[in-house]
Amino acid sequence: MPTTADLDRIDFELLRLLQNDARISNKELAAEVGLAPSSCLARVRRLTESGVIQGFHAELSLEALGRNLQAVVSIRLGHQGPESFTAIREHLASMDEVLAVFQVAGRDDFLVHVAVRDTRHLQETVVEHVTALEEVSHVETTLVFQHRAVRRAPGP
């Protein structure tokens, strides 16, 4: 995978534009950065093949999908072995309610972003699918009032 030293101003501009609109046409993308379409396509392919671009995604409306309540669940494990972290991480990632799993340093071991229908669904998710795990010693749930994903390519 290239390092930031291997990327130039145009690469960073391509990344910024693609993060804002992954459906932008190659022709529009090329015009925005001042490249010929063939050169632009070659750069995007290089960024993708090298792993800098890891995918193109659709942003969904959670409300339209009936997931009107979001929360961050902080999880602390009682037993902290490598197999515990792997098992918990995989279990959490397999849950339909989970949007993101962060293994973190500090007081807690995981922060989990969830989207659920309502408070009853949140309670079921936390009690039945998180606190029921024998490795879990503490759980704290924080409601999310607003969420805004910020998309920007880091600069050099």
OpenMM code with the backbone's topology and positions (N, CA, C; nanometers):
from openmm import Vec3, app, unit

residues = "MET PRO THR THR ALA ASP LEU ASP ARG ILE ASP PHE GLU LEU LEU ARG LEU LEU GLN ASN ASP ALA ARG ILE SER ASN LYS GLU LEU ALA ALA GLU VAL GLY LEU ALA PRO SER SER CYS LEU ALA ARG VAL ARG ARG LEU THR GLU SER GLY VAL ILE GLN GLY PHE HIS ALA GLU LEU SER LEU GLU ALA LEU GLY ARG ASN LEU GLN ALA VAL VAL SER ILE ARG LEU GLY HIS GLN GLY PRO GLU SER PHE THR ALA ILE ARG GLU HIS LEU ALA SER MET ASP GLU VAL LEU ALA VAL PHE GLN VAL ALA GLY ARG ASP ASP PHE LEU VAL HIS VAL ALA VAL ARG ASP THR ARG HIS LEU GLN GLU THR VAL VAL GLU HIS VAL THR ALA LEU GLU GLU VAL SER HIS VAL GLU THR THR LEU VAL PHE GLN HIS ARG ALA VAL ARG ARG ALA PRO GLY PRO".split()
positions = [
    Vec3(0.0846, -0.1172, 0.0000),
    Vec3(0.0000, 0.0000, 0.0000),
    Vec3(0.0892, 0.1235, 0.0000),
    Vec3(0.0548, 0.2221, -0.0814),
    Vec3(0.1374, 0.3424, -0.0850),
    Vec3(0.1246, 0.4214, 0.0459),
    Vec3(0.2246, 0.5032, 0.0724),
    Vec3(0.2192, 0.5937, 0.1858),
    Vec3(0.1798, 0.7311, 0.1348),
    Vec3(0.1564, 0.8238, 0.2267),
    Vec3(0.1196, 0.9589, 0.1827),
    Vec3(0.2284, 1.0213, 0.0979),
    Vec3(0.3521, 0.9773, 0.1162),
    Vec3(0.4614, 1.0293, 0.0333),
    Vec3(0.4447, 0.9873, -0.1121),
    Vec3(0.3726, 0.8776, -0.1365),
    Vec3(0.3513, 0.8277, -0.2721),
    Vec3(0.2311, 0.8938, -0.3405),
    Vec3(0.1518, 0.9696, -0.2651),
    Vec3(0.0315, 1.0329, -0.3192),
    Vec3(0.0579, 1.1813, -0.3403),
    Vec3(0.0059, 1.2340, -0.4501),
    Vec3(0.0249, 1.3767, -0.4762),
    Vec3(-0.1061, 1.4526, -0.4561),
    Vec3(-0.1006, 1.5815, -0.4836),
    Vec3(-0.2163, 1.6692, -0.4647),
    Vec3(-0.3371, 1.6191, -0.5426),
    Vec3(-0.3166, 1.5722, -0.6638),
    Vec3(-0.4277, 1.5238, -0.7470),
    Vec3(-0.4889, 1.3981, -0.6862),
    Vec3(-0.4056, 1.3073, -0.6348),
    Vec3(-0.4581, 1.1873, -0.5696),
    Vec3(-0.5487, 1.2255, -0.4523),
    Vec3(-0.5028, 1.3192, -0.3686),
    Vec3(-0.5830, 1.3616, -0.2538),
    Vec3(-0.7122, 1.4290, -0.2981),
    Vec3(-0.7067, 1.5047, -0.4068),
    Vec3(-0.8278, 1.5687, -0.4590),
    Vec3(-0.9247, 1.4632, -0.5129),
    Vec3(-0.8735, 1.3633, -0.5817),
    Vec3(-0.9586, 1.2529, -0.6294),
    Vec3(-1.0265, 1.1832, -0.5117),
    Vec3(-0.9503, 1.1561, -0.4066),
    Vec3(-1.0062, 1.0904, -0.2879),
    Vec3(-1.1160, 1.1761, -0.2242),
    Vec3(-1.0922, 1.3066, -0.2150),
    Vec3(-1.1921, 1.3969, -0.1567),
    Vec3(-1.3209, 1.3961, -0.2396),
    Vec3(-1.3067, 1.4064, -0.3693),
    Vec3(-1.4236, 1.4086, -0.4575),
    Vec3(-1.5009, 1.2768, -0.4525),
    Vec3(-1.4282, 1.1653, -0.4529),
    Vec3(-1.4948, 1.0350, -0.4472),
    Vec3(-1.5630, 1.0113, -0.3128),
    Vec3(-1.5049, 1.0636, -0.2045),
    Vec3(-1.5703, 1.0495, -0.0745),
    Vec3(-1.7004, 1.1282, -0.0697),
    Vec3(-1.7036, 1.2421, -0.1356),
    Vec3(-1.8249, 1.3231, -0.1367),
    Vec3(-1.9312, 1.2675, -0.2298),
    Vec3(-1.8898, 1.2009, -0.3377),
    Vec3(-1.9847, 1.1444, -0.4339),
    Vec3(-1.9171, 1.0305, -0.5094),
    Vec3(-1.9331, 0.9098, -0.4600),
    Vec3(-1.8693, 0.7932, -0.5218),
    Vec3(-1.9301, 0.7602, -0.6577),
    Vec3(-2.0439, 0.8207, -0.6907),
    Vec3(-2.1085, 0.7946, -0.8193),
    Vec3(-2.0705, 0.8956, -0.9265),
    Vec3(-1.9807, 0.9869, -0.8953),
    Vec3(-1.9377, 1.0849, -0.9950),
    Vec3(-1.8778, 1.0104, -1.1147),
    Vec3(-1.9105, 1.0566, -1.2325),
    Vec3(-1.8580, 0.9892, -1.3512),
    Vec3(-1.7085, 1.0170, -1.3654),
    Vec3(-1.6394, 0.9288, -1.4320),
    Vec3(-1.4967, 0.9474, -1.4551),
    Vec3(-1.4717, 1.0756, -1.5335),
    Vec3(-1.5596, 1.1057, -1.6271),
    Vec3(-1.5454, 1.2262, -1.7079),
    Vec3(-1.5547, 1.3515, -1.6193),
    Vec3(-1.6531, 1.3537, -1.5290),
    Vec3(-1.6682, 1.4673, -1.4368),
    Vec3(-1.5496, 1.4758, -1.3399),
    Vec3(-1.5081, 1.3602, -1.2919),
    Vec3(-1.3956, 1.3542, -1.1987),
    Vec3(-1.2688, 1.4093, -1.2642),
    Vec3(-1.2449, 1.3654, -1.3861),
    Vec3(-1.1272, 1.4116, -1.4609),
    Vec3(-1.1306, 1.5630, -1.4811),
    Vec3(-1.2476, 1.6161, -1.5160),
    Vec3(-1.2613, 1.7600, -1.5374),
    Vec3(-1.2349, 1.8374, -1.4076),
    Vec3(-1.2822, 1.7838, -1.2962),
    Vec3(-1.2644, 1.8510, -1.1658),
    Vec3(-1.1168, 1.8641, -1.1272),
    Vec3(-1.0364, 1.7638, -1.1625),
    Vec3(-0.8948, 1.7664, -1.1219),
    Vec3(-0.8013, 1.8056, -1.2355),
    Vec3(-0.8570, 1.8296, -1.3548),
    Vec3(-0.7755, 1.8762, -1.4666),
    Vec3(-0.6925, 1.7683, -1.5335),
    Vec3(-0.7467, 1.6468, -1.5415),
    Vec3(-0.6772, 1.5361, -1.6080),
    Vec3(-0.7583, 1.4883, -1.7279),
    Vec3(-0.6907, 1.4194, -1.8182),
    Vec3(-0.7612, 1.3498, -1.9251),
    Vec3(-0.8363, 1.2329, -1.8602),
    Vec3(-0.9542, 1.1972, -1.9120),
    Vec3(-1.0294, 1.0879, -1.8527),
    Vec3(-0.9497, 0.9575, -1.8385),
    Vec3(-0.8651, 0.9261, -1.9371),
    Vec3(-0.7868, 0.8021, -1.9291),
    Vec3(-0.6861, 0.8083, -1.8141),
    Vec3(-0.6233, 0.9234, -1.7926),
    Vec3(-0.5277, 0.9396, -1.6819),
    Vec3(-0.5993, 0.9336, -1.5477),
    Vec3(-0.7173, 0.9931, -1.5425),
    Vec3(-0.7961, 0.9913, -1.4198),
    Vec3(-0.8359, 0.8482, -1.3844),
    Vec3(-0.8839, 0.7742, -1.4824),
    Vec3(-0.9240, 0.6350, -1.4599),
    Vec3(-0.8055, 0.5520, -1.4129),
    Vec3(-0.6899, 0.5743, -1.4721),
    Vec3(-0.5695, 0.5001, -1.4313),
    Vec3(-0.5339, 0.5309, -1.2854),
    Vec3(-0.5466, 0.6576, -1.2452),
    Vec3(-0.5159, 0.6941, -1.1061),
    Vec3(-0.6146, 0.6286, -1.0087),
    Vec3(-0.7419, 0.6333, -1.0419),
    Vec3(-0.8428, 0.5734, -0.9535),
    Vec3(-0.8203, 0.4230, -0.9438),
    Vec3(-0.7888, 0.3598, -1.0550),
    Vec3(-0.7579, 0.2152, -1.0525),
    Vec3(-0.6367, 0.1873, -0.9641),
    Vec3(-0.5325, 0.2693, -0.9767),
    Vec3(-0.4121, 0.2515, -0.8950),
    Vec3(-0.4456, 0.2686, -0.7466),
    Vec3(-0.5266, 0.3692, -0.7136),
    Vec3(-0.5653, 0.3924, -0.5744),
    Vec3(-0.6496, 0.2758, -0.5204),
    Vec3(-0.7298, 0.2177, -0.6064),
    Vec3(-0.8133, 0.1039, -0.5661),
    Vec3(-0.7295, -0.0229, -0.5521),
    Vec3(-0.6485, -0.0529, -0.6518),
    Vec3(-0.5675, -0.1748, -0.6498),
    Vec3(-0.4634, -0.1742, -0.5382),
    Vec3(-0.4168, -0.0555, -0.5006),
    Vec3(-0.3166, -0.0466, -0.3941),
    Vec3(-0.3805, -0.0490, -0.2549),
    Vec3(-0.5128, -0.0420, -0.2482),
    Vec3(-0.5811, -0.0500, -0.1193),
    Vec3(-0.6104, 0.0832, -0.0542),
    Vec3(-0.5734, 0.1940, -0.1173),
    Vec3(-0.6074, 0.3246, -0.0608),
    Vec3(-0.7585, 0.3426, -0.0650),
    Vec3(-0.8198, 0.3114, -0.1778),
    Vec3(-0.9663, 0.3085, -0.1883),
    Vec3(-1.0070, 0.1641, -0.1620),
    Vec3(-1.0871, 0.1446, -0.0586),
    Vec3(-1.1249, 0.0080, -0.0204),
    Vec3(-1.2651, -0.0301, -0.0625),
    Vec3(-1.3396, 0.0612, -0.1196),
    Vec3(-1.4733, 0.0270, -0.1662),
    Vec3(-1.5538, 0.1518, -0.1955),
    Vec3(-1.6662, 0.1322, -0.2580),
    Vec3(-1.7607, 0.2377, -0.2897),
    Vec3(-1.8931, 0.1962, -0.2267),
    Vec3(-1.9568, 0.2879, -0.1534),
    Vec3(-2.0718, 0.2503, -0.0732),
    Vec3(-2.1896, 0.3435, -0.0967),
    Vec3(-2.3087, 0.2901, -0.0708),
    Vec3(-2.4296, 0.3710, -0.0721),
    Vec3(-2.4590, 0.4138, 0.0709),
    Vec3(-2.4925, 0.5398, 0.0898),
    Vec3(-2.5326, 0.5889, 0.2217),
    Vec3(-2.6831, 0.5726, 0.2323),
    Vec3(-2.7277, 0.5060, 0.3360),
    Vec3(-2.8688, 0.4754, 0.3532),
    Vec3(-2.9328, 0.5653, 0.4575),
    Vec3(-3.0611, 0.5884, 0.4439),
    Vec3(-3.1369, 0.6625, 0.5436),
    Vec3(-3.1840, 0.5633, 0.6494),
    Vec3(-3.1290, 0.5739, 0.7690),
    Vec3(-3.1698, 0.4833, 0.8770),
    Vec3(-3.3175, 0.5018, 0.9104),
    Vec3(-3.3644, 0.6255, 0.9067),
    Vec3(-3.5048, 0.6522, 0.9360),
    Vec3(-3.5964, 0.5830, 0.8349),
    Vec3(-3.5592, 0.5877, 0.7075),
    Vec3(-3.6404, 0.5227, 0.6041),
    Vec3(-3.6442, 0.3714, 0.6235),
    Vec3(-3.5427, 0.3177, 0.6909),
    Vec3(-3.5363, 0.1742, 0.7167),
    Vec3(-3.5958, 0.1379, 0.8523),
    Vec3(-3.6571, 0.2359, 0.9186),
    Vec3(-3.7205, 0.2093, 1.0473),
    Vec3(-3.6234, 0.2031, 1.1641),
    Vec3(-3.5032, 0.2528, 1.1472),
    Vec3(-3.4027, 0.2551, 1.2554),
    Vec3(-3.3917, 0.3987, 1.3053),
    Vec3(-3.4880, 0.4393, 1.3866),
    Vec3(-3.4994, 0.5785, 1.4283),
    Vec3(-3.4160, 0.6162, 1.5494),
    Vec3(-3.3583, 0.5195, 1.6159),
    Vec3(-3.2819, 0.5467, 1.7374),
    Vec3(-3.1408, 0.4915, 1.7220),
    Vec3(-3.0418, 0.5767, 1.7514),
    Vec3(-2.9020, 0.5344, 1.7472),
    Vec3(-2.8423, 0.5477, 1.8866),
    Vec3(-2.7457, 0.4628, 1.9141),
    Vec3(-2.6770, 0.4681, 2.0429),
    Vec3(-2.5339, 0.4199, 2.0252),
    Vec3(-2.4497, 0.4558, 2.1218),
    Vec3(-2.3140, 0.4031, 2.1297),
    Vec3(-2.3094, 0.3201, 2.2571),
    Vec3(-2.2726, 0.1945, 2.2423),
    Vec3(-2.2656, 0.1024, 2.3552),
    Vec3(-2.1185, 0.0814, 2.3897),
    Vec3(-2.0824, 0.1170, 2.5135),
    Vec3(-1.9461, 0.0970, 2.5625),
    Vec3(-1.9424, -0.0380, 2.6336),
    Vec3(-1.8444, -0.1202, 2.5983),
    Vec3(-1.8364, -0.2555, 2.6533),
    Vec3(-1.7002, -0.2761, 2.7179),
    Vec3(-1.7028, -0.3280, 2.8383),
    Vec3(-1.5803, -0.3637, 2.9095),
    Vec3(-1.5829, -0.5142, 2.9322),
    Vec3(-1.4730, -0.5800, 2.9007),
    Vec3(-1.4631, -0.7243, 2.9197),
    Vec3(-1.4038, -0.7562, 3.0558),
    Vec3(-1.4468, -0.8665, 3.1132),
    Vec3(-1.3898, -0.9127, 3.2388),
    Vec3(-1.2636, -0.9924, 3.2139),
    Vec3(-1.2675, -1.0764, 3.1129),
    Vec3(-1.1527, -1.1584, 3.0742),
    Vec3(-1.1006, -1.1045, 2.9429),
    Vec3(-0.9715, -1.0691, 2.9386),
    Vec3(-0.9174, -1.0029, 2.8204),
    Vec3(-0.8076, -1.0848, 2.7547),
    Vec3(-0.8461, -1.1918, 2.6892),
    Vec3(-0.7509, -1.2682, 2.6104),
    Vec3(-0.7744, -1.2418, 2.4633),
    Vec3(-0.6757, -1.2718, 2.3801),
    Vec3(-0.6913, -1.2476, 2.2361),
    Vec3(-0.8150, -1.3158, 2.1777),
    Vec3(-0.8439, -1.4355, 2.2246),
    Vec3(-0.9604, -1.5068, 2.1717),
    Vec3(-1.0905, -1.4395, 2.2134),
    Vec3(-1.0922, -1.3767, 2.3314),
    Vec3(-1.2121, -1.3045, 2.3758),
    Vec3(-1.2391, -1.1857, 2.2854),
    Vec3(-1.1337, -1.1088, 2.2559),
    Vec3(-1.1502, -0.9922, 2.1695),
    Vec3(-1.1997, -1.0331, 2.0310),
    Vec3(-1.1417, -1.1376, 1.9777),
    Vec3(-1.1818, -1.1845, 1.8444),
    Vec3(-1.3263, -1.2309, 1.8447),
    Vec3(-1.3642, -1.3101, 1.9428),
    Vec3(-1.5009, -1.3638, 1.9494),
    Vec3(-1.6030, -1.2515, 1.9655),
    Vec3(-1.5755, -1.1579, 2.0544),
    Vec3(-1.6688, -1.0465, 2.0772),
    Vec3(-1.6790, -0.9598, 1.9522),
    Vec3(-1.5656, -0.9260, 1.8930),
    Vec3(-1.5641, -0.8420, 1.7722),
    Vec3(-1.6456, -0.9075, 1.6606),
    Vec3(-1.6279, -1.0366, 1.6395),
    Vec3(-1.7024, -1.1068, 1.5346),
    Vec3(-1.8510, -1.1146, 1.5674),
    Vec3(-1.8834, -1.1407, 1.6940),
    Vec3(-2.0237, -1.1470, 1.7354),
    Vec3(-2.0926, -1.0125, 1.7110),
    Vec3(-2.0293, -0.9049, 1.7549),
    Vec3(-2.0877, -0.7720, 1.7387),
    Vec3(-2.1045, -0.7368, 1.5909),
    Vec3(-2.0033, -0.7640, 1.5106),
    Vec3(-2.0085, -0.7311, 1.3680),
    Vec3(-2.1176, -0.8092, 1.2945),
    Vec3(-2.1583, -0.9230, 1.3476),
    Vec3(-2.2608, -1.0044, 1.2816),
    Vec3(-2.4031, -0.9580, 1.3130),
    Vec3(-2.4189, -0.8688, 1.4076),
    Vec3(-2.5518, -0.8231, 1.4481),
    Vec3(-2.6084, -0.7213, 1.3500),
    Vec3(-2.7340, -0.7377, 1.3116),
    Vec3(-2.7991, -0.6464, 1.2177),
    Vec3(-2.8050, -0.5027, 1.2686),
    Vec3(-2.8138, -0.4852, 1.3985),
    Vec3(-2.8275, -0.3515, 1.4571),
    Vec3(-2.6972, -0.2730, 1.4570),
    Vec3(-2.5862, -0.3405, 1.4409),
    Vec3(-2.4548, -0.2773, 1.4558),
    Vec3(-2.4106, -0.2088, 1.3267),
    Vec3(-2.3749, -0.0804, 1.3397),
    Vec3(-2.3240, -0.0029, 1.2268),
    Vec3(-2.1717, -0.0005, 1.2246),
    Vec3(-2.1098, 0.0018, 1.3441),
    Vec3(-1.9637, 0.0077, 1.3522),
    Vec3(-1.9179, -0.0494, 1.4856),
    Vec3(-1.8021, -0.1157, 1.4824),
    Vec3(-1.7402, -0.1711, 1.6027),
    Vec3(-1.5994, -0.1143, 1.6120),
    Vec3(-1.5698, -0.0545, 1.7272),
    Vec3(-1.4364, 0.0013, 1.7514),
    Vec3(-1.3761, -0.0708, 1.8713),
    Vec3(-1.2623, -0.1339, 1.8535),
    Vec3(-1.1874, -0.1875, 1.9662),
    Vec3(-1.0970, -0.0745, 2.0107),
    Vec3(-1.1070, -0.0353, 2.1379),
    Vec3(-1.0392, 0.0856, 2.1843),
    Vec3(-0.9500, 0.0579, 2.3047),
    Vec3(-0.8613, 0.1515, 2.3311),
    Vec3(-0.7783, 0.1477, 2.4509),
    Vec3(-0.8445, 0.2363, 2.5559),
    Vec3(-0.8149, 0.2098, 2.6808),
    Vec3(-0.8718, 0.2908, 2.7878),
    Vec3(-0.9609, 0.2072, 2.8773),
    Vec3(-1.0537, 0.2726, 2.9436),
    Vec3(-1.1422, 0.2064, 3.0393),
    Vec3(-1.2276, 0.0982, 2.9726),
    Vec3(-1.2786, 0.1272, 2.8547),
    Vec3(-1.3630, 0.0319, 2.7824),
    Vec3(-1.2812, -0.0404, 2.6768),
    Vec3(-1.3321, -0.1560, 2.6355),
    Vec3(-1.2631, -0.2348, 2.5335),
    Vec3(-1.3237, -0.2176, 2.3948),
    Vec3(-1.4549, -0.1904, 2.3900),
    Vec3(-1.5242, -0.1717, 2.2623),
    Vec3(-1.6215, -0.0553, 2.2727),
    Vec3(-1.6361, 0.0175, 2.1629),
    Vec3(-1.7448, 0.1118, 2.1428),
    Vec3(-1.8206, 0.0614, 2.0217),
    Vec3(-1.9515, 0.0499, 2.0346),
    Vec3(-2.0331, -0.0078, 1.9284),
    Vec3(-2.1449, 0.0888, 1.8927),
    Vec3(-2.1499, 0.1294, 1.7662),
    Vec3(-2.2545, 0.2188, 1.7168),
    Vec3(-2.3688, 0.1321, 1.6655),
    Vec3(-2.4877, 0.1506, 1.7234),
    Vec3(-2.6035, 0.0710, 1.6840),
    Vec3(-2.7163, 0.1610, 1.6357),
    Vec3(-2.8018, 0.1064, 1.5504),
    Vec3(-2.9236, 0.1736, 1.5051),
    Vec3(-3.0382, 0.0749, 1.5237),
    Vec3(-3.1397, 0.1171, 1.5976),
    Vec3(-3.2514, 0.0292, 1.6334),
    Vec3(-3.3842, 0.1002, 1.6079),
    Vec3(-3.4933, 0.0238, 1.6172),
    Vec3(-3.6263, 0.0799, 1.5922),
    Vec3(-3.6686, 0.1783, 1.7008),
    Vec3(-3.6481, 0.1381, 1.8274),
    Vec3(-3.6986, 0.2169, 1.9396),
    Vec3(-3.6271, 0.1729, 2.0672),
    Vec3(-3.6700, 0.2282, 2.1807),
    Vec3(-3.6013, 0.1973, 2.3069),
    Vec3(-3.6168, 0.0505, 2.3462),
    Vec3(-3.7288, -0.0091, 2.3158),
    Vec3(-3.7472, -0.1516, 2.3470),
    Vec3(-3.6473, -0.2366, 2.2671),
    Vec3(-3.6315, -0.2046, 2.1409),
    Vec3(-3.5357, -0.2756, 2.0556),
    Vec3(-3.3931, -0.2543, 2.1073),
    Vec3(-3.3627, -0.1326, 2.1534),
    Vec3(-3.2313, -0.1049, 2.2101),
    Vec3(-3.2082, -0.1904, 2.3347),
    Vec3(-3.3076, -0.1969, 2.4205),
    Vec3(-3.2959, -0.2777, 2.5418),
    Vec3(-3.2732, -0.4252, 2.5072),
    Vec3(-3.3501, -0.4780, 2.4133),
    Vec3(-3.3320, -0.6176, 2.3704),
    Vec3(-3.1913, -0.6406, 2.3160),
    Vec3(-3.1455, -0.5479, 2.2338),
    Vec3(-3.0130, -0.5611, 2.1734),
    Vec3(-2.9044, -0.5652, 2.2797),
    Vec3(-2.9098, -0.4723, 2.3739),
    Vec3(-2.8067, -0.4642, 2.4770),
    Vec3(-2.8162, -0.5814, 2.5738),
    Vec3(-2.9351, -0.6089, 2.6237),
    Vec3(-2.9506, -0.7122, 2.7269),
    Vec3(-2.9321, -0.8524, 2.6700),
    Vec3(-2.9973, -0.8821, 2.5593),
    Vec3(-2.9960, -1.0186, 2.5070),
    Vec3(-2.8722, -1.0526, 2.4238),
    Vec3(-2.8128, -0.9520, 2.3603),
    Vec3(-2.7028, -0.9825, 2.2687),
    Vec3(-2.5661, -0.9319, 2.3138),
    Vec3(-2.5642, -0.8462, 2.4163),
    Vec3(-2.4357, -0.7941, 2.4632),
    Vec3(-2.4096, -0.8382, 2.6070),
    Vec3(-2.4943, -0.7979, 2.6997),
    Vec3(-2.4676, -0.8324, 2.8399),
    Vec3(-2.4784, -0.9813, 2.8666),
    Vec3(-2.5451, -1.0535, 2.7802),
    Vec3(-2.5581, -1.1990, 2.7972),
    Vec3(-2.4274, -1.2729, 2.7695),
    Vec3(-2.3311, -1.2067, 2.7072),
    Vec3(-2.2025, -1.2703, 2.6771),
    Vec3(-2.1199, -1.2808, 2.8048),
    Vec3(-2.0680, -1.3990, 2.8334),
    Vec3(-1.9975, -1.4210, 2.9600),
    Vec3(-1.8715, -1.3356, 2.9755),
    Vec3(-1.8080, -1.2951, 2.8656),
    Vec3(-1.6857, -1.2139, 2.8739),
    Vec3(-1.7146, -1.0691, 2.9155),
    Vec3(-1.8384, -1.0244, 2.8986),
    Vec3(-1.8740, -0.8851, 2.9232),
    Vec3(-1.8955, -0.8612, 3.0727),
    Vec3(-1.8228, -0.7622, 3.1271),
    Vec3(-1.8384, -0.7310, 3.2693),
    Vec3(-1.9131, -0.5993, 3.2929),
    Vec3(-1.9134, -0.5098, 3.1931),
    Vec3(-1.9794, -0.3806, 3.2111),
    Vec3(-2.0246, -0.3268, 3.0763),
    Vec3(-2.1442, -0.2690, 3.0749),
    Vec3(-2.1986, -0.2076, 2.9537),
    Vec3(-2.2584, -0.0725, 2.9908),
    Vec3(-2.2327, 0.0250, 2.9078),
    Vec3(-2.2938, 0.1571, 2.9264),
    Vec3(-2.3453, 0.2011, 2.7902),
    Vec3(-2.4696, 0.2495, 2.7866),
    Vec3(-2.5327, 0.2888, 2.6607),
    Vec3(-2.5558, 0.4390, 2.6596),
    Vec3(-2.5143, 0.5034, 2.5516),
    Vec3(-2.5307, 0.6474, 2.5349),
    Vec3(-2.6148, 0.6708, 2.4097),
    Vec3(-2.7243, 0.7442, 2.4244),
    Vec3(-2.8083, 0.7748, 2.3087),
    Vec3(-2.7411, 0.8782, 2.2196),
    Vec3(-2.7622, 0.8641, 2.0904),
    Vec3(-2.7098, 0.9583, 1.9915),
    Vec3(-2.8257, 1.0473, 1.9487),
    Vec3(-2.8120, 1.1776, 1.9698),
    Vec3(-2.9169, 1.2702, 1.9275),
    Vec3(-2.9038, 1.3050, 1.7800),
    Vec3(-2.7806, 1.3247, 1.7342),
    Vec3(-2.7557, 1.3536, 1.5934),
    Vec3(-2.6284, 1.2835, 1.5514),
    Vec3(-2.6250, 1.2444, 1.4248),
    Vec3(-2.5065, 1.1784, 1.3701),
    Vec3(-2.4795, 1.2383, 1.2337),
    Vec3(-2.3585, 1.2777, 1.2125),
    Vec3(-2.3188, 1.3278, 1.0801),
    Vec3(-2.1843, 1.2665, 1.0458),
    Vec3(-2.1824, 1.1867, 0.9427),
    Vec3(-2.0559, 1.1291, 0.8960),
    Vec3(-1.9793, 1.2399, 0.8244),
    Vec3(-1.8547, 1.2546, 0.8592),
    Vec3(-1.7702, 1.3557, 0.7962),
    Vec3(-1.6757, 1.2820, 0.7032),
    Vec3(-1.6824, 1.3163, 0.5767),
    Vec3(-1.6011, 1.2473, 0.4762),
    Vec3(-1.5004, 1.3443, 0.4191),
    Vec3(-1.3771, 1.3176, 0.4494),
    Vec3(-1.2711, 1.3961, 0.3865),
    Vec3(-1.1452, 1.3108, 0.3841),
    Vec3(-1.0773, 1.3219, 0.2738),
    Vec3(-0.9502, 1.2514, 0.2628),
    Vec3(-0.8477, 1.3273, 0.3441),
    Vec3(-0.7723, 1.2581, 0.4280),
    Vec3(-0.6688, 1.3285, 0.5027),
    Vec3(-0.5637, 1.3837, 0.4068),
    Vec3(-0.5144, 1.4985, 0.4387),
    Vec3(-0.4113, 1.5606, 0.3545),
    Vec3(-0.2743, 1.5024, 0.3849),
    Vec3(-0.1764, 1.5421, 0.3065),
    Vec3(-0.0407, 1.4899, 0.3258),
    Vec3(0.0191, 1.5359, 0.4579),
] * unit.nanometer
topology = app.Topology()
chain = topology.addChain("A")
for resn in residues:
    res = topology.addResidue(resn, chain)
    for name in ("N", "CA", "C"):
        topology.addAtom(name, app.Element.getBySymbol(name[0]), res)
